[in-house]
Amino acid sequence: MPRLDLCAKRTTDQCTSRVRLATRKGLTKLLLCSRESSIFKDEDIEQDDLRSSRTPWAALPPPPIKPIADSFRCDALVIGAGITGALVAERLTRQGRQVVIIDRELPSLGSTVASTAMLLWETDRPLFELAQLYNFEKAVRCYRASHHAARGLLALVTDHGIACQMRPRLSLYLAVDDSPKLVRNEYALRSRADLPTLFLDRVELLNRFGIARAGALLSRDAADADPVRLTRGLLDVSLQRGARLLKANAVAYDSAASTVTVGLENGLSIEARHVVLATGYVMPNIVGSTSNQPASSWAIATRRRPNALWPEQALIWEATRNYHYARTTPDGRVIFGGEDDDAIIDPEARAAATPAKVRALKERLKALWPRASTEVAFTWSGAFDTTRDGLPLIGAVPGYRNILAAFGYGGNGITFSFLAAELLGTLLSGGSSPLLDVLALDRDLPANDAPSDRQA
């Protein structure tokens, strides 16, 4: 193939990334900019901009990732080697496709390593809010799909024997005030939808988990994991099937022909039958903007204290907009996060705010679980954003033939990434799903928040 001078033609707009959303539950939350203004320009975003450097996850040696020395052709090109790209590559290589994965930096060390890897199927929007935004049937379809994805991810890891410390967990959705009304209302809708959830009143919650709240929803089929080990394990599966992992920065896209030509920063190009964008929170400019509200979030991991964890080590999060969330680790730590702040976006401001945020997280954790260690071993933060409906962006990129997007945004980032991989695999095999309309990049999003009793 000829060497294409696509890099020289890149405009300012083409260099500007628009990042949307992240995960409070997953803290894969990161950077966003709109058409009018940006938090970061694409060429300025580095892995350390997406998250602070110290997390409790495995520090693995980098995998072999070679730079591209010449232009070439392939069947499927996956752009991004984080958790979403790894899941997409596994799905496509399972279909027998010739897959190439590219990333401009080291795999799994961008937003993936900032994830708290709470693999929940309950979305940031409770079922009753999604039903108000759309309708009950569409809301239930989304919740059932997320539930199916959470179970599918656990099965996938088990089938491949990926050593990522994945553990099946229960999840606790806690009332935040003296009344259990909101969680009772949510329970009524989930029961109507036949979702695996129980209501616990104050006494039942205290007796079983030792947590003093007005009530909670208890759900099965959640999980937790080490997101770095999970990503690297999935990449290994694809590489063993013949996929290639290469270092490159995609800067231009031409889908006018029957194939897609992706221009690289070094002037070379890759021609692919299908391209999947799995770039996390560094969104290429060809993807149209959706409504966004950037913010930052913080997390801490305590020192090991395995005898001071709550019963059953359930995943915990709260029935409120700006919720706190908690999980444990196999070596006896508590991970606790939240303290979201939409006035603090850039890395320097996040760093300056971190001491006060850490103090607040320690106080909140102590109120939730007084037996937790007061010594913090790890502290990290990240910028994040969300779509108006809290659902991911999955499917064809409007106006670009054979270019698909897998943006598992929201508090269920890893769960949504598995869902994206499954849906896009189905689409490339000639199938379809009604979910592709529900989660389309150009879907009609609600203009305003649905009425809600949840606290802001």
VEXDREN-2710 file (C-alpha; in Angstrom, 1 decimal):
% VEXDREN-2710
k/r/px/py/pz
1/MET/0.0/0.0/0.0
2/PRO/1.2/3.5/-0.6
3/ARG/2.3/5.7/2.2
4/LEU/-0.5/8.2/2.8
5/ASP/0.2/11.8/4.0
6/LEU/-3.0/11.9/6.1
7/CYS/-1.2/13.3/9.1
8/ALA/-0.3/16.5/7.4
9/LYS/-3.9/17.1/6.5
10/ARG/-5.2/16.9/10.1
11/THR/-7.1/19.9/11.2
12/THR/-7.5/21.4/14.6
13/ASP/-11.0/19.8/14.8
14/GLN/-9.5/16.4/13.9
15/CYS/-7.0/16.7/16.7
16/THR/-9.6/17.5/19.4
17/SER/-10.9/14.6/21.3
18/ARG/-14.4/14.7/22.9
19/VAL/-14.6/12.4/25.9
20/ARG/-17.9/11.7/27.5
21/LEU/-18.3/9.6/30.4
22/ALA/-16.9/7.3/32.9
23/THR/-17.8/5.3/35.8
24/ARG/-18.4/6.2/39.3
25/LYS/-18.8/2.5/40.1
26/GLY/-15.9/1.7/37.9
27/LEU/-14.0/5.0/38.0
28/THR/-13.0/4.4/34.4
29/LYS/-14.4/7.9/34.2
30/LEU/-12.5/10.4/32.1
31/LEU/-12.1/13.5/30.1
32/LEU/-14.5/15.2/27.9
33/CYS/-14.7/18.1/25.6
34/SER/-17.5/19.5/23.5
35/ARG/-17.4/21.0/20.0
36/GLU/-17.2/24.5/21.4
37/SER/-14.5/23.9/24.0
38/SER/-12.3/21.1/25.2
39/ILE/-10.7/19.9/28.4
40/PHE/-7.8/18.4/26.5
41/LYS/-6.7/18.3/22.9
42/ASP/-6.1/14.8/21.6
43/GLU/-2.4/15.3/21.1
44/ASP/-2.1/16.6/24.7
45/ILE/-3.8/13.7/26.5
46/GLU/-1.4/11.2/28.1
47/GLN/-2.2/8.3/30.3
48/ASP/-1.4/10.3/33.5
49/ASP/-4.0/12.9/32.4
50/LEU/-6.7/10.2/32.6
51/ARG/-5.9/9.1/36.2
52/SER/-3.4/9.6/38.9
53/SER/-0.6/7.1/39.0
54/ARG/-1.0/4.9/42.1
55/THR/-3.8/2.3/42.2
56/PRO/-3.9/-1.1/44.0
57/TRP/-3.9/-3.1/40.8
58/ALA/-1.1/-5.4/39.5
59/ALA/2.0/-3.8/38.1
60/LEU/2.6/-6.2/35.2
61/PRO/5.5/-5.9/32.8
62/PRO/4.4/-4.3/29.5
63/PRO/3.4/-6.7/26.8
64/PRO/5.4/-6.7/23.5
65/ILE/3.9/-3.9/21.4
66/LYS/5.9/-3.0/18.3
67/PRO/5.6/0.2/16.2
68/ILE/4.1/0.0/12.8
69/ALA/6.9/0.0/10.1
70/ASP/4.8/-0.1/7.0
71/SER/1.2/0.3/5.7
72/PHE/-0.9/-2.9/5.6
73/ARG/-4.4/-4.4/5.3
74/CYS/-6.4/-6.4/7.8
75/ASP/-10.0/-7.7/8.3
76/ALA/-10.8/-5.9/11.6
77/LEU/-8.9/-3.0/13.2
78/VAL/-9.6/-2.3/16.9
79/ILE/-8.4/1.1/18.0
80/GLY/-7.7/1.0/21.7
81/ALA/-6.1/-1.7/23.9
82/GLY/-7.8/-1.0/27.2
83/ILE/-10.6/-3.1/28.6
84/THR/-13.1/-2.3/25.9
85/GLY/-10.6/-3.0/23.0
86/ALA/-9.5/-6.2/24.7
87/LEU/-13.1/-7.4/25.0
88/VAL/-13.9/-6.5/21.4
89/ALA/-10.8/-8.2/20.1
90/GLU/-11.6/-11.4/22.0
91/ARG/-15.1/-11.4/20.5
92/LEU/-13.9/-10.8/16.9
93/THR/-11.1/-13.4/17.1
94/ARG/-13.6/-15.9/18.5
95/GLN/-15.4/-15.4/15.2
96/GLY/-12.2/-16.3/13.4
97/ARG/-11.4/-12.8/12.1
98/GLN/-8.0/-11.4/11.4
99/VAL/-7.7/-8.7/14.1
100/VAL/-5.2/-6.0/14.6
101/ILE/-5.3/-3.9/17.8
102/ILE/-3.5/-0.6/18.0
103/ASP/-2.9/1.8/20.8
104/ARG/-0.7/4.9/21.0
105/GLU/0.4/4.0/24.6
106/LEU/0.8/0.9/26.8
107/PRO/-2.3/-1.4/27.0
108/SER/-4.4/-1.2/30.1
109/LEU/-2.6/1.8/31.7
110/GLY/-5.0/4.6/30.7
111/SER/-8.4/4.8/32.1
112/THR/-8.6/1.0/32.6
113/VAL/-6.1/1.1/35.5
114/ALA/-8.2/3.8/37.2
115/SER/-11.2/1.5/37.3
116/THR/-12.4/0.2/40.6
117/ALA/-13.7/-2.8/38.6
118/MET/-17.1/-3.1/40.4
119/LEU/-18.9/-5.1/37.8
120/LEU/-22.5/-4.2/38.4
121/TRP/-25.4/-4.7/36.1
122/GLU/-27.6/-2.0/37.8
123/THR/-27.0/1.3/35.8
124/ASP/-26.3/4.8/37.2
125/ARG/-29.9/5.5/36.3
126/PRO/-32.3/3.4/38.4
127/LEU/-34.9/1.5/36.6
128/PHE/-37.7/3.9/37.6
129/GLU/-35.8/6.9/36.1
130/LEU/-35.1/5.1/32.9
131/ALA/-38.8/4.2/32.7
132/GLN/-39.6/7.9/33.1
133/LEU/-37.1/8.9/30.5
134/TYR/-38.3/6.4/27.9
135/ASN/-40.8/3.8/28.8
136/PHE/-40.9/0.7/31.0
137/GLU/-40.3/-1.8/28.2
138/LYS/-37.2/0.0/26.9
139/ALA/-35.8/0.5/30.4
140/VAL/-36.3/-3.1/31.2
141/ARG/-34.6/-4.1/28.0
142/CYS/-31.5/-2.1/29.0
143/TYR/-31.5/-3.6/32.5
144/ARG/-31.9/-7.1/31.3
145/ALA/-29.1/-6.6/28.7
146/SER/-26.8/-5.3/31.4
147/HIS/-27.6/-8.2/33.7
148/HIS/-27.0/-10.7/30.8
149/ALA/-23.6/-8.9/30.1
150/ALA/-22.5/-9.1/33.7
151/ARG/-23.2/-12.8/33.8
152/GLY/-21.6/-13.3/30.4
153/LEU/-18.4/-11.6/31.4
154/LEU/-18.0/-13.8/34.5
155/ALA/-18.6/-16.9/32.3
156/LEU/-16.0/-15.7/29.7
157/VAL/-13.3/-15.2/32.4
158/THR/-14.1/-18.6/33.8
159/ASP/-14.1/-20.3/30.4
160/HIS/-10.6/-18.9/29.6
161/GLY/-9.2/-19.3/33.1
162/ILE/-8.1/-15.7/33.2
163/ALA/-6.3/-15.0/36.5
164/CYS/-7.7/-11.6/37.3
165/GLN/-9.0/-12.1/40.8
166/MET/-12.6/-12.1/39.6
167/ARG/-15.0/-12.9/42.3
168/PRO/-18.8/-13.3/42.1
169/ARG/-20.4/-10.7/44.4
170/LEU/-23.7/-9.5/45.7
171/SER/-24.5/-5.8/45.4
172/LEU/-26.1/-3.6/48.0
173/TYR/-27.9/-0.4/46.8
174/LEU/-28.3/1.6/50.0
175/ALA/-30.9/4.2/51.0
176/VAL/-29.3/7.5/51.8
177/ASP/-31.8/9.0/54.2
178/ASP/-34.2/7.9/56.9
179/SER/-36.8/6.7/54.5
180/PRO/-36.6/3.5/52.4
181/LYS/-39.2/4.8/50.0
182/LEU/-36.9/5.3/47.0
183/VAL/-35.4/1.8/47.2
184/ARG/-38.8/0.3/47.8
185/ASN/-40.1/1.9/44.7
186/GLU/-37.1/0.7/42.7
187/TYR/-37.7/-2.8/44.1
188/ALA/-41.3/-2.8/42.9
189/LEU/-40.2/-2.1/39.4
190/ARG/-37.4/-4.6/39.4
191/SER/-39.8/-7.2/40.7
192/ARG/-42.2/-6.4/37.9
193/ALA/-39.3/-6.9/35.5
194/ASP/-38.3/-10.2/37.1
195/LEU/-34.8/-8.9/38.0
196/PRO/-32.8/-10.8/40.7
197/THR/-33.3/-8.3/43.6
198/LEU/-34.5/-8.5/47.2
199/PHE/-35.5/-5.6/49.5
200/LEU/-33.9/-5.5/52.9
201/ASP/-35.5/-3.3/55.6
202/ARG/-33.4/-1.6/58.3
203/VAL/-33.4/-4.7/60.7
204/GLU/-32.6/-7.2/57.9
205/LEU/-29.8/-5.0/56.6
206/LEU/-28.2/-4.5/60.0
207/ASN/-28.5/-8.2/61.0
208/ARG/-27.0/-9.6/57.7
209/PHE/-24.4/-6.9/56.8
210/GLY/-23.9/-4.8/59.9
211/ILE/-24.8/-1.7/58.0
212/ALA/-27.1/0.9/59.6
213/ARG/-29.3/2.4/56.8
214/ALA/-33.1/2.7/56.3
215/GLY/-33.1/-0.1/53.8
216/ALA/-31.3/-1.5/50.7
217/LEU/-31.7/-3.6/47.6
218/LEU/-29.7/-6.8/47.5
219/SER/-28.9/-8.2/44.0
220/ARG/-27.0/-11.1/42.8
221/ASP/-24.8/-11.6/39.7
222/ALA/-22.3/-8.8/40.3
223/ALA/-18.6/-9.3/40.5
224/ASP/-15.3/-7.6/41.1
225/ALA/-11.8/-8.0/39.6
226/ASP/-8.4/-6.6/39.0
227/PRO/-9.0/-4.6/35.7
228/VAL/-5.3/-4.7/34.6
229/ARG/-5.1/-8.4/34.9
230/LEU/-8.5/-8.8/33.2
231/THR/-7.5/-6.6/30.3
232/ARG/-4.1/-8.3/29.8
233/GLY/-5.6/-11.7/30.1
234/LEU/-8.2/-10.9/27.4
235/LEU/-5.5/-9.5/25.1
236/ASP/-3.4/-12.7/25.6
237/VAL/-6.4/-14.8/24.5
238/SER/-6.7/-12.7/21.3
239/LEU/-2.9/-12.8/20.6
240/GLN/-2.9/-16.6/21.0
241/ARG/-5.6/-16.7/18.3
242/GLY/-3.4/-14.8/15.9
243/ALA/-4.3/-11.1/16.6
244/ARG/-1.5/-8.5/16.5
245/LEU/-0.9/-5.7/19.0
246/LEU/0.8/-2.7/17.6
247/LYS/1.8/0.8/18.7
248/ALA/0.2/3.5/16.6
249/ASN/-1.8/6.7/16.8
250/ALA/-4.8/6.9/14.5
251/VAL/-5.5/10.5/13.3
252/ALA/-7.7/10.3/10.2
253/TYR/-10.5/8.1/8.8
254/ASP/-11.6/7.6/5.2
255/SER/-14.6/5.3/4.7
256/ALA/-15.6/6.5/1.2
257/ALA/-14.5/3.2/-0.4
258/SER/-15.7/-0.3/0.5
259/THR/-13.0/-0.5/3.1
260/VAL/-11.8/2.0/5.7
261/THR/-8.4/3.7/5.5
262/VAL/-7.1/4.8/8.9
263/GLY/-4.3/7.4/8.7
264/LEU/-1.6/7.2/11.3
265/GLU/0.4/10.0/12.9
266/ASN/3.6/8.7/11.3
267/GLY/2.1/9.0/7.8
268/LEU/1.5/5.3/7.3
269/SER/-2.0/3.8/7.0
270/ILE/-4.1/0.7/7.7
271/GLU/-6.8/-0.5/5.4
272/ALA/-9.5/-2.5/7.1
273/ARG/-12.8/-4.0/6.2
274/HIS/-14.1/-3.0/9.6
275/VAL/-12.9/-0.5/12.2
276/VAL/-14.0/-0.5/15.9
277/LEU/-13.3/2.6/18.0
278/ALA/-12.6/1.5/21.6
279/THR/-10.7/4.6/22.6
280/GLY/-12.3/5.1/26.0
281/TYR/-12.5/8.7/27.0
282/VAL/-10.4/10.0/24.1
283/MET/-13.1/10.1/21.5
284/PRO/-12.2/10.7/17.9
285/ASN/-13.7/13.7/16.3
286/ILE/-15.6/11.7/13.8
287/VAL/-18.0/10.7/16.5
288/GLY/-20.8/13.2/17.0
289/SER/-21.1/14.9/20.3
290/THR/-23.8/14.1/22.9
291/SER/-24.8/16.1/25.9
292/ASN/-22.1/16.0/28.5
293/GLN/-21.3/17.2/32.0
294/PRO/-17.6/16.7/33.0
295/ALA/-16.6/16.2/36.6
296/SER/-13.9/14.4/38.6
297/SER/-14.0/11.6/41.1
298/TRP/-11.7/10.2/43.8
299/ALA/-11.0/6.8/45.3
300/ILE/-8.9/5.4/48.1
301/ALA/-7.8/1.9/49.1
302/THR/-7.0/1.1/52.7
303/ARG/-4.2/-0.9/54.1
304/ARG/-4.8/-4.6/54.4
305/ARG/-7.2/-5.6/57.2
306/PRO/-8.9/-8.8/56.2
307/ASN/-10.6/-9.4/59.5
308/ALA/-12.3/-6.0/59.4
309/LEU/-14.4/-6.3/56.3
310/TRP/-18.2/-6.4/56.1
311/PRO/-20.1/-9.7/55.8
312/GLU/-20.1/-11.4/52.4
313/GLN/-18.0/-8.5/51.0
314/ALA/-20.8/-7.3/48.8
315/LEU/-20.3/-4.4/46.4
316/ILE/-21.9/-1.2/47.9
317/TRP/-23.3/1.9/46.3
318/GLU/-25.9/4.5/47.2
319/ALA/-29.4/5.5/45.9
320/THR/-28.4/9.1/45.1
321/ARG/-27.0/11.0/42.2
322/ASN/-23.5/11.7/43.6
323/TYR/-23.2/8.4/45.3
324/HIS/-20.3/6.8/47.2
325/TYR/-19.3/3.2/46.4
326/ALA/-17.3/0.5/48.1
327/ARG/-15.8/-2.9/47.5
328/THR/-13.1/-5.1/49.0
329/THR/-10.1/-6.8/47.5
330/PRO/-8.9/-10.4/47.9
331/ASP/-6.0/-9.3/50.1
332/GLY/-8.2/-7.5/52.6
333/ARG/-8.4/-3.8/51.5
334/VAL/-11.4/-1.6/51.3
335/ILE/-11.8/0.5/48.1
336/PHE/-14.0/3.5/48.6
337/GLY/-14.8/6.2/46.1
338/GLY/-16.9/9.2/45.2
339/GLU/-16.8/12.9/46.2
340/ASP/-17.6/13.9/42.6
341/ASP/-16.9/17.5/41.7
342/ASP/-17.9/19.1/38.4
343/ALA/-15.9/22.3/39.1
344/ILE/-12.6/20.4/39.0
345/ILE/-11.5/18.9/35.7
346/ASP/-7.8/19.2/34.8
347/PRO/-5.1/17.0/36.4
348/GLU/-3.4/19.8/38.3
349/ALA/-6.7/20.9/39.9
350/ARG/-7.5/17.3/40.8
351/ALA/-4.2/16.9/42.5
352/ALA/-4.6/20.1/44.5
353/ALA/-8.1/19.0/45.7
354/THR/-7.0/15.4/46.6
355/PRO/-6.0/15.9/50.3
356/ALA/-9.4/17.4/51.1
357/LYS/-11.2/14.8/49.1
358/VAL/-9.3/12.0/50.7
359/ARG/-10.2/13.3/54.2
360/ALA/-13.9/13.4/53.1
361/LEU/-13.7/9.8/51.8
362/LYS/-12.2/8.5/55.0
363/GLU/-14.9/10.2/57.0
364/ARG/-17.6/8.7/54.8
365/LEU/-16.1/5.3/54.9
366/LYS/-15.9/5.4/58.7
367/ALA/-19.5/6.4/58.9
368/LEU/-20.5/3.5/56.6
369/TRP/-18.2/0.8/58.2
370/PRO/-16.5/1.9/61.4
371/ARG/-14.3/-1.2/61.5
372/ALA/-12.5/-0.2/58.3
373/SER/-8.8/0.6/58.5
374/THR/-8.1/4.4/58.8
375/GLU/-4.8/4.1/57.0
376/VAL/-4.9/4.7/53.3
377/ALA/-2.4/2.9/51.1
378/PHE/-3.5/4.1/47.6
379/THR/-5.3/7.3/46.4
380/TRP/-6.2/8.1/42.8
381/SER/-8.6/10.2/40.8
382/GLY/-9.9/10.7/37.3
383/ALA/-12.0/13.0/35.2
384/PHE/-15.3/11.5/33.9
385/ASP/-18.5/12.3/32.2
386/THR/-21.9/10.8/31.4
387/THR/-24.6/10.7/28.7
388/ARG/-28.0/12.1/29.7
389/ASP/-29.5/8.7/30.1
390/GLY/-26.5/7.0/31.7
391/LEU/-26.4/4.4/28.9
392/PRO/-23.4/3.5/26.7
393/LEU/-22.8/4.4/23.0
394/ILE/-22.6/1.3/20.9
395/GLY/-23.0/0.8/17.1
396/ALA/-22.3/2.4/13.8
397/VAL/-20.7/5.8/13.6
398/PRO/-23.2/7.9/11.7
399/GLY/-21.9/9.0/8.3
400/TYR/-18.9/6.6/8.3
401/ARG/-19.4/3.3/6.6
402/ASN/-17.8/0.2/8.3
403/ILE/-16.7/2.2/11.4
404/LEU/-18.2/1.1/14.6
405/ALA/-18.0/2.5/18.1
406/ALA/-17.8/0.7/21.5
407/PHE/-17.9/3.3/24.2
408/GLY/-18.9/1.6/27.4
409/TYR/-19.6/4.8/29.3
410/GLY/-21.4/5.1/32.6
411/GLY/-21.0/3.6/36.0
412/ASN/-21.0/0.1/34.4
413/GLY/-18.0/0.7/32.1
414/ILE/-16.6/-2.8/32.0
415/THR/-20.1/-4.5/31.9
416/PHE/-21.1/-2.1/29.1
417/SER/-17.8/-2.9/27.3
418/PHE/-18.7/-6.6/27.3
419/LEU/-22.2/-5.8/26.0
420/ALA/-20.6/-3.7/23.2
421/ALA/-18.3/-6.5/22.2
422/GLU/-21.2/-8.9/21.9
423/LEU/-23.4/-6.5/20.0
424/LEU/-20.7/-5.5/17.6
425/GLY/-19.8/-9.1/17.0
426/THR/-23.4/-9.9/16.2
427/LEU/-23.5/-6.9/13.8
428/LEU/-20.4/-7.8/11.9
429/SER/-21.8/-11.4/11.5
430/GLY/-24.8/-10.0/9.7
431/GLY/-27.1/-10.1/12.7
432/SER/-29.0/-7.3/14.5
433/SER/-30.5/-6.5/17.9
434/PRO/-33.1/-4.0/19.1
435/LEU/-30.5/-2.8/21.6
436/LEU/-28.5/-1.3/18.7
437/ASP/-31.3/1.2/18.3
438/VAL/-31.6/1.9/22.0
439/LEU/-27.9/2.5/22.4
440/ALA/-27.1/4.1/19.0
441/LEU/-24.7/7.0/18.9
442/ASP/-27.3/9.2/17.2
443/ARG/-30.2/8.2/19.4
444/ASP/-32.6/10.9/20.6
445/LEU/-31.5/11.7/24.2
446/PRO/-33.9/13.3/26.7
447/ALA/-33.6/17.0/26.7
448/ASN/-33.9/17.2/30.5
449/ASP/-33.5/14.9/33.5
450/ALA/-36.6/12.9/34.4
451/PRO/-38.4/13.9/37.5
452/SER/-36.7/12.2/40.4
453/ASP/-36.9/11.8/44.2
454/ARG/-33.2/11.1/44.4
455/GLN/-30.9/13.5/46.2
456/ALA/-28.6/15.5/44.0
END
